[in-house]
Amino acid sequence: MSAAITTPDQRYIVVRDRLWRRTDPNLSPEERQALIGRLMVARRAVKAAKQAERDNDAGAAEALTAARAEVDAAKVALGERGPVWWQDGAPDLNRRMVRTTPYAAWYAALSAGEPEPR
């Protein structure tokens, strides 16, 4: 697995040319780990609910809705969704293509092999 490309301001990672908001760096390591554990449990619940749906199990749709809500709650608690964790008023560019954002020139230079400014 390759390392994620992180924007210079440390707010986003770039995956397949799209920005994804990073976890709030103000979370303690213990809190972050607990929330990641909660997220992983919720993601496994989504997988199980989808399998139950394919098996035509009663209640699978409700289980899937609940599991997806738990994934969302964990992502909000991590700072990856919901209100932004930075305080300077910069807009949230989560899920946007990097080429359509203020990071476009930085990313183009990075993609062209130019060294990052220090």
C-alpha positions in Angstrom: 0.0 0.0 0.0 1.4 3.4 -0.9 1.5 6.4 1.4 -1.4 8.9 1.1 -0.6 12.2 -0.5 -1.4 14.9 2.1 -2.2 18.5 1.2 0.3 21.1 2.4 -2.1 22.3 5.1 -2.6 18.8 6.4 -6.4 19.0 6.0 -6.9 16.4 3.2 -5.5 13.4 1.6 -5.7 12.8 -2.1 -7.1 9.5 -3.4 -7.6 9.0 -7.1 -7.4 12.8 -7.7 -10.1 13.5 -5.0 -9.7 15.3 -1.7 -10.8 13.5 1.5 -10.9 15.2 4.8 -8.4 13.9 7.3 -9.1 13.0 10.9 -9.1 15.9 13.4 -5.4 16.2 14.6 -6.7 17.6 17.9 -8.1 14.2 19.0 -6.0 12.4 21.5 -4.4 9.1 20.3 -6.6 7.2 22.6 -9.8 8.9 21.4 -8.8 8.5 17.8 -8.1 4.8 18.2 -11.4 4.3 20.0 -13.3 6.1 17.2 -11.5 4.1 14.5 -12.5 0.9 16.4 -16.1 2.1 16.4 -15.9 2.9 12.7 -14.5 -0.5 11.9 -17.3 -2.2 13.9 -19.9 -0.2 12.0 -18.4 -1.0 8.6 -18.5 -4.7 9.5 -22.1 -4.2 10.4 -22.8 -2.7 7.0 -21.2 -5.6 5.3 -23.2 -8.1 7.4 -26.5 -6.2 6.7 -25.8 -6.2 3.0 -25.2 -10.0 3.1 -28.4 -10.4 5.1 -30.3 -8.3 2.4 -28.9 -10.6 -0.3 -30.2 -13.6 1.8 -33.6 -11.9 2.0 -33.4 -11.8 5.8 -36.2 -9.9 7.5 -35.0 -6.7 9.1 -31.9 -6.4 6.9 -33.0 -3.0 5.5 -33.4 -1.6 9.0 -30.0 -3.1 10.1 -28.3 -1.6 7.0 -29.8 1.8 7.8 -28.7 1.7 11.4 -25.2 0.5 10.5 -24.7 3.2 7.9 -25.9 5.8 10.5 -23.2 4.5 12.9 -20.5 4.7 10.2 -21.6 8.4 9.6 -21.6 9.1 13.4 -18.1 7.7 13.7 -16.9 9.7 10.7 -18.4 12.9 12.2 -16.7 12.2 15.5 -13.4 11.7 13.8 -13.8 15.0 12.0 -13.9 13.5 8.6 -17.5 14.6 8.0 -19.7 17.3 9.6 -18.4 20.6 10.8 -14.7 21.2 9.9 -12.1 21.0 12.6 -10.0 23.9 11.5 -10.8 27.4 12.8 -9.6 29.8 10.0 -12.9 29.9 8.1 -11.5 28.1 5.0 -14.3 26.2 3.1 -14.7 22.4 3.2 -13.5 20.9 0.0 -14.1 17.3 1.0 -14.8 14.9 -1.9 -14.0 17.5 -4.5 -11.7 16.8 -7.4 -8.4 18.3 -6.5 -8.1 20.0 -10.0 -11.1 22.1 -9.2 -9.9 23.4 -5.9 -7.2 25.9 -4.7 -4.9 22.9 -4.4 -4.9 22.4 -8.2 -1.5 24.1 -8.9 0.2 22.3 -6.0 -1.2 18.9 -7.2 -0.2 19.6 -10.8 3.3 20.4 -9.8 3.4 17.3 -7.6 2.1 15.2 -10.4 4.7 16.7 -12.7 7.5 15.5 -10.4 8.4 18.9 -9.1 9.7 18.9 -5.5 7.4 20.2 -2.8 8.4 23.6 -1.3 9.7 23.3 2.3 
